[in-house]
Each structure stands twice: as C-alpha cells, then as structure tokens.
C-alpha cells in the first residue's frame, strides 16, 4: 500500500506539471522563432512519446519484475 501512495503522489505532480506547461509550450516555441509547422511537429513528437514510452516501460517492468526500480529510473531520466 505504501508504494501505491508514492506512485499516486508522483502521478499527481507529473500530470499537474504537464497540465500547467503544455498549453504554453507552443507559445514559447513561437517566441523562439519556430513556425507553426515546426511547433506542430514538436508537439506531436511529445504526445507520441507519451503513447509509446509507457508501453515499452511496462513491457520491460514485466520482463524484469522490477516495477518500482523502473518507475524510479524513468522518473530520474524524465
């Protein structure tokens, strides 16, 4: 049960930060001089990795059996 709450707190902060930052990411890129097409491509890459990466991490966690270690490692690498 301890790990459940640790993971819940992690997800709370992770998705809160995404919700606060992603809407302004396009505006920030625009001020750096990126055109609309490049901003769209960068936003698409970010969202695509959010679809693909969890499946890969889940597969690795299931194969190794080290779920908590992989959550911690992926948090540090993010």
Buried (B, 14 or more C-beta within 10 A) or exposed (E): EEEEEEEEEEEEEEEEEEEEEEEEBBEEBEEEEBEEEEBEEBBEEEEEEEEEEEEEBEEBBEEEEEBEEBBEEBEEEE
